[in-house]
């Protein structure tokens, strides 16, 4: 017995159904994790996708409209959307194929090639099937998706020129305005600021640190409760109303602003065959008690407000 062509086609259609926008992707990740909590990466992907949503809608907020011109905001939005889409297109078939294998008790990971998934992940899924190392599989998925992001998005001439090589991006990274938040229903916020985002190994380390925080026994249940109770709209208000961080900035919902994007197919190349040894990337991050960063986040909102005010003054001279 093996998976049939019709079942593979159903997986493909399910991926297409949920890969419409940031909202549908986030919900798909989170529902998958509820069904398969041993796949830690699914929860990590869901919470990171939530963050991508409010970063995307922030571009249409009052403050960002006062800081960035329309073309810059459109390019940055396109980068977020492309990265979101590419990762889901690669990862969600893996999750669904695993779910089928789990139900039938039949590992069919050779079928990952049907969805153009890297040989690296075929090996890692087969290893997980035997060893059940949840942390290693989560790390493997982090490595794979960041390598894919490097190939499909970060190397784009458009994004290199209009996002990563701009003074605005350099200042944002220097001032730590980019961060991934892990909120809880009790009002606490955990997370990490993004450093050296253009370096693939640094993004992998960021993913590993976020996973460490997310699954730390002190905070895991509280963060999971947030994802279960707070409907994802793509608005920063999803966080602010729970964590009591208010600001005079607007915070629109994603589906009010943007239609469904239509993406070009990925390049279809396998990054695995051109990579240096990957063993160092599996080194586990040191487990530490997560630090609450709510006040730090509030400070960053205040700083962003003053940048907006300065920008308004400069623009109206």
N, C-alpha and C positions, 0 to 999 in steps of 0.2 A: 504493500500500500504506500502511496505517495500523494502529495498534494496535486490536485487535478488542474488543468489549464483554466477551467471555469472558476476554481477557487482563487487562483492567482489573479485572474481578471477582476474578481470581486475585491481583492486587496487593492489593486490598482485604482478601481473606481472609488473605494473608500478613501484612499489618499487624496484623490482629486476633490472629493466632496468636502473634506475638512481643510484642504489647503487653499481656501478662498481668501482669508484675511487673518489678521492677527487674533481676532476674537475666536474664530473657529479653530485655529491651531491651538491656542491656549487651552480651550475647553477639551479638545481631543487629547492632549497630553495629560491633563488632570484626570479625565475620566479613565484613561488607560491605567494611570497609576492606582486609582481606586480599585481596579480589577486585578492589578498585578503589582502589589507593593514591593515585591522583590526587585523590580526594575527601578532602581533609585533615580536613574537619569531622567525618567519620565516626569517626576516631580520637579527636578531641577530645571528641566526644559520648560515646564509650565510656568514656574515662578520667574524665570528669565524672560520668557515671552510676555508675561504681564508687564515687566519693566520696559520691554521694547515698546509695548503699546502706549504707555504714558509718555515715553520719550518721543514717539511719533506724533502724538496729539499735542504735546507741548510746543511743537514747532508752529502750531496754529494759535497758540495762546497770545494774549496781549503783549506780554513781555518779549517773547521771541519775535513777534512781528516788529517790535521796536528795536531789536538787536540785529536781526538778519534780514537781508532782502529776500524777495519772493523766490528768485531762482535758487539761492543757496538753500532755502528751506525745502524746496521741492527736491533738490538733489540729495539732501540728507535723508529726507523721507524715503526716497527711492532706494537708498542704500539699506536702510533698516528693513524695508519691505522685501528687497531682494535677498538679504541675508536670512530673514525669517522664512521665506519661501523655500530657499535652497536647502536649509537644514531640515525642514519638515519633509520635503520631497525625498530626502535621503533616509531620514531616521524613521519616519512613521511606517514605511513598509517593513523595516526590520522589526519594529514592535509588533505589528500585526502578524508577521510570519512566526515570530516567537510565540505569540498567543495561540496560533493554530497548532504549533508543535506541542505546546504545553497541554492543550485540550486533547490532542490525539496521541500524546506520548510518543511522538515520532519526530526526531530532529531532521529537518529538511533544509538546513542552512545553505546547502549548495544552490538553492533557488534564489539566494540573494543576488546572484548574478543577473537574474531576470530584471531586477530593479536597478541595475548598474551600481550596486553597493560595493565598496572596496573589498578586496580580498582580505585585507586586514580584519575587517569586521566578521567575515565568515569564520576565520580562525578564532576570533575572540568569542563569538557566540557558541561555537563548538566547545571551546574550553569551559565556558560558563555552564553549558549543559551538563558537563561532567563534574566540575569542581564547585559550582554554585557560589562563586566568589562575587558577591554583590558589589563590593567596593571596586574590584578590578574591572568589572563590566562597566560600571559607571564611568570610571576613568577612561576606559577604551572608547566609549561613546563620545566623551569630551574630546579626546585626542582626534578621533575620526572627524567629528563635525568641524573642529577648528582647522584641521588640515584642508577639509573641503572648502571651508570659508576662505582660506588663504588662496586656494586655486580659483574659486569662482567669483569672489567679491573683492577681496583685498587687493588683488593684482589688477583690478579694473583701472584703466587709464583715466576714465571719467571720475571715479571716486578718489583716486590718487591726487589728481590735479585740483578738484573742487572741494574736497573734504580734508584729506589727511595732510596735504602739504600747505594748508592755509594757516595764516597767523591765528585765526579764531580757534582752530582746532588745537594748536600748540598751547595757547593761553588756557583753554578749557581743561586740557590735561594737566597743565602745571598747577592750576588752581583746584583740581579735584572736583570739577563740576559734574563729571560722569560717574555714576555709581549704580550698583544693583542693590535694591532694597528687599529685605525679607521681613515683612511686617507680621504682627500678631494681633489677635483679637483683643488682647489686654492693653493695646496701645504702645507696646514696645516695638522698636525697629532694630533689626540687625542687618548686616550686609557688608559690602566691600566697595571701595572706590576703584575705578578702572584706571590702571596705570600701564603705559606702553601697549596700548591696544593694537598697534600696527605690528607687533611682534607675536608670532603664532605661539611660541613657547610661553610667553607671558599670559596670553589668553587661556592657555591650557592650565597654567598654575592658578589663574583666577577661578576657573571652573572647579578645580579641585578644592580650593579654599571655600568657595560657596557651598559645595557639596558637604564639606566637613561641618560648616555651620548649620546647614539645613537639616542634617541628620544627627546633630548633637542631641543627646537625650534631654538636655536642659530646655531646649527650645523647639524641638521637632513637632511635638503635638500642637503647640500654640500656633506655629506657622501653618501647619496642615489645616487647623481649624479656620484660619483666615481664608485659605484657598477654597474651603468648602462652603463658607458662609457669605463671602463677598463676591457678588456677580462681577465678572470682568467686563468692563465697558471700554477699556483703553484710556480712561481718564485718570489723571492724577488724583481726582477726588475719591476714587476707590480707596486710596491710602489715607488721604487727609482726614476723611470723616471718621475713620476708625482710630487713627493715631493722633487726632486732635492737633493737626498742623494746618493752620489756615493761612491764606495769603490773599491779597487783592487781585492776584492774577486769575485770568480765566482758565478753565480746564475743560475743553470740549470732549465729547465722546467720539470714538473713532468712526463708527458707522454713520454718524451725522455728517462727517467731513469728507470721507473718501469712498469712491466706488471701488469695486473689485479690480485689482490690477491683473493684467495679462502678461505672463512672463515668457521669455525665450527659454527653450530647453537648456539644461546645463551642458557643459562641454563633454561630459561623459568619460573623462579621463580618470584613471586610478592613481591617486597621489602616492600610494603605498610603494610602488616600484621605483620611485625616485627619491626616497627618503633615507636619511642617515639612521643609524640604530635608534630605536625608540625606547629601549629599556630605561634610560634615565627619566623619561616622562612618567613612568609608572611609580616613581618614588612617592610614597604617601606624605601628605602634608602633616605637620605636627598638630595633633589635636589639642586645642586650647578652648577654654570656656568662652563662648561668644560674648562680645562686648555690645552693649546697648548703645545705639548711635542716634537716637531721636534728636537730641539737642544739636548734634553735629549737622544733621540734615536741615534742621531749622536755620542754623547759621548759614548754610549754603543757600537757602532760599532768600535770606536777607541780602546776602552778597549779590545774588543774581538780580534782585530788585534794584540795587544801587547801580549795577551795570546797565540795566534798562533805563534808569533815570538819567545816567550819564549819556547814554546813547541818544535819548530824546533831546537832551540839551545840545549835543553835538550836531544832530541832524537838523535842528531848527535854527542854527546860527545863521 
